[in-house]
Amino acid sequence: MTRICLIGNSHVAALRQGWDIVSPEFPDVAADIFGAHTKVLRNTGSEGSETIVSAQKPVWRFSKDDESHQTSRIDVAAYDCFVVAGAGFEARCVVKTYNWLQFPALNGRKEQIVSRMVFKGIVQRLLEQTAAFHLVGLLTKLSTRPIFLVPAPMPADKGFADLQSETMAPWIAAAQSQNAELLLAVYDEAVNDLMSQGLHFVPQPLSTLAGPLSSQQGYSENSARLRFVMDELHPETDYFHMNGAYGAILWRDIIAQFRALPLPPVAGMR
């Protein structure tokens, strides 16, 4: 049996629901899923040579049919690979940078211009400062097993029509500027530079995208919160969380990438 450890913030809920869908396809794989607020994840540390510890308790969810369990410890040695989901690692980092800076190739305002290299460097630094990358640092210190980074999804397509949403405002501005492809190219380069450290990136599946910066609305409907009340739903005005159907597609991509790694076979996985 191969054991996968998934750690992340609220975006873990879609993957938890997705695992309920795809787990019958992978009877030789077990997934332990740890979810907590980003602030809690950012404050995790290590104890000894094999344990991640938290002063606060992340919520452990394995299946919607199981009871909720809380823990403040993750035994890193128990797993064959790790998946870090969301926790600030997302295209929002490039959208946020574009909200106050430009580089010459972009359309629109011509003030606050920096070089493309500087712009990319800022995006990369924002990614490195995320709770996700903090977790990566802990995991690389404690284990030599593969680590996969899964970004938070693009906001749902419906959100781009909500002109009253403050959280959607920078996304709408980026989409309307016709700079989306140029911005994503910078984001992809920044991510690739970080992956050169021996990490593995699992991008948002193309089949779930509605456009360069948006997810298909169907994958956002009935998205669940990561809360003590199992499967409590997000409100319709939440455009940033996806559902189990989205999570199922991601799981298949994650496992496919793991199987494709040029590593010695792991029992039950190859």
N, C-alpha and C positions, 0 to 999 in steps of 0.2 A: 504494500500500500504506500503510495506517495502522498505526502502531506504538504499542503500549501498553506502558508500563513498570509492572510490579507489584512492589512492595517490601513485605516483611513478615517476621514471625517464623515460627514453626513452622506456623502456620495457612496459610501459603503452599502447603504440600504438597497440601492438598485442591484448591486452585485450579490447581496444576500438573497434577494428575491430571485435573481437570475440563477443562482446556484440551485435553488429548489427546482427550477425548470430543467437545467442541463445535467444535474448530478447523475440521473439514470444513464446518461451517455458515457459516463466515466466512473464505472463502479470500482475501479482500482485507485481512485483519487479521493482524498479527504481534504476538506477546506475548513480551517478555523478562521473565523472572521471577527476581527476586533475593530470596534468603531468608537470614536470619541470626538468631542469638540476639538477644533483645531488648536485652541489654546492649551488644552490638556496634552495633545500630542506634542506640541512644541516644548513642553516642560518635562517630557520623558527623559530618562537617563539609563545608565547601565549599572548592573550590580554583578560583580565577578566577571567571568569571561563568557557567560552564556545567557544572560537574562536582561531583558528590557523591563524597567520598572517605572511606575508612575505614582506620584503623590496622590493623584485622584484616580478613580476607577473607570477605565473605559468600559463600555458595554459590549459584551461578547454575544454575538448572534450567530447561530449556525443554521437554523432552519425555522421557518414560521411555525412549524409544529412543535418546536422545542420551547422550553421556558427560557426567559432571559437569564443570563448569568453575568455577574460582574467580577472583574479581576483587576489587579494592579500589576500583574506580572505576565510576561510572555517568555516562555522557554525557547530561545532561539534554536538551540541544538535539536529540537524535535522536528524541524522542518527541512524539506528538500529544496524549497524555493520560497521567495517572498514577493508579495505584490503590495505596492504602496499606491493607494488610490486617492486622487483629489488632494486634500490638505494644502491647498494653495497653488499646486502645480497645474497651471492651465494657461490658455491663451489670453485670459484676462490680463496677464502681465504685459503683453504687448499692447493691448487695448488701453490699459492704464497709462503706459508710457506715451502712446499717441495722443492721449488726452491733454498732455502738456508739452510735448516736444514733437518736432518734425525732422525729417532728413530730406535732402534736396529732391529726390525722385518722387516724393509724395505730392498729390494734388492738394489744393486748399491753401490755408493760411501760410504765410511766408515768414512769420516771426518765430522766435525760439527754435532756430535751425541748428542742428548738430550734424556731424557726419554720420553716415550709415553705420560705420564701425562703432562709434560712440553710442548710437541708439541701440544697436544690438547688445553692446556691453551692458547697458542699463537693464535691458530685458533679461539678460542672462543672470545679472546680479539679483534681480527680483526673484527669479526662479530658485536661485541658490539660497535665498533667505526664507523660503517657505518651510512650513512644518514638515512637508513631504521630504525635503532634502535633509532636514534635521534627522528624520527617521532613517534615511539612507545612510547618513553618517554613522549612526549607531549600529545599523545592520552590517555595514562593511567592516566595522571594528570587531564585531562579535562573530561573524560568519563569512565563509568563502562561497556560500551558496548563491545562485543567481538571484538578482533583484530586478523586478519589473516595475516600471513607473507608468501608471495609468492617469492621464490628465482628467480633470473635471470636464464634463461635456460642454459644448457650446450651448448657449441659451436657446430655448425653444423658439421656433419661428413666430409664434403668436406674440411673443414679447416685443418684437420689433414694431408692433402696432400700438403698444402701450406707451404713449408719449408722456404719461404722468409718472412713470416709474423712474425713480432716481437711479436705481441699480442698472437699468437698461440704457440710460442716457449715453454713456460712453460707447456702448456697443452700437447703438443706433447711429451715432455720429460717425463711427468708423465705417459702418456699412454704407451710409449715404455718401461718404467721401469718395467712393470708388477706389479706395486704397486697400481693400481687404486682402487681395492676393499678395500685394507687396508687403503688407504687415505680417501676413502668415509666413511668407518666405523668410523674414527676419526671425520670427518665432521658431520656425523649423531649424534654422541654422543654429540658434542659441541652444535648442534642445539637443541637436546632434553633437554640439561641442561638449555638452554635459555628459552625453551618453558615451563619449570617448573614454570616460573614466571606468568603463567596464560594466555599465548599466544597460538595461534593455527597455526601450520605449514601446509602449503599446498604444498607438494613436487611436483617436475616436474612429470607429468603423465608418467607412465611406457610405455604407448603406443607411446610416442613421442621420446623415447630414441633409439639410434642406438647401443650404448654401454655404459659402466659405466660412461664415461666422455663425451659422444657425443650425439647430437640430430640428429634425422633423417633429411636428407637434405630437404625433401619436406616441412617441417614446417618452413624452413628458406627462402624459395624462395618467392620473392615479399613481403618481410617484409617492412612495412611502417615506415617512420620517424615520430617522434612527433615534427612537425614543423608547422609554420603558413600556409604553403602550404599543404593543406590536401592530405594525401596519397602519398606524395613524397616518392619514394622508396629508400632503402639502396642500395649501390653498391653490385655487386656480391661477392666482396671480404670481405663483412661484414658477419662474421659467428656467431655473437653473438645475433642477433635479430630475432624474430620469426614472423609469420604471423597470420592472423585472424583465420585460422583453429586451430592453436595451442591455441590461446586465447579462442576460444569457448570451447575446452576441459577443460581448466583451470576454466572457469566460472562454468561449470557444477560441477566440484569438489568443488569449493568454496561454492556454494549454498548447495550442498549435505552435506558438513561439518557443515555449519551453521544450517541446519535443524536438524542435528543429535545431536546438543548440548542439554544437560539436563537443559534447561532454560525454564522459563514460556513462553507459546506460544506468538508469535508476530503476530498481525493481518495480514492476507494475506500471511504468510510465512509457517505456519505449516499445 
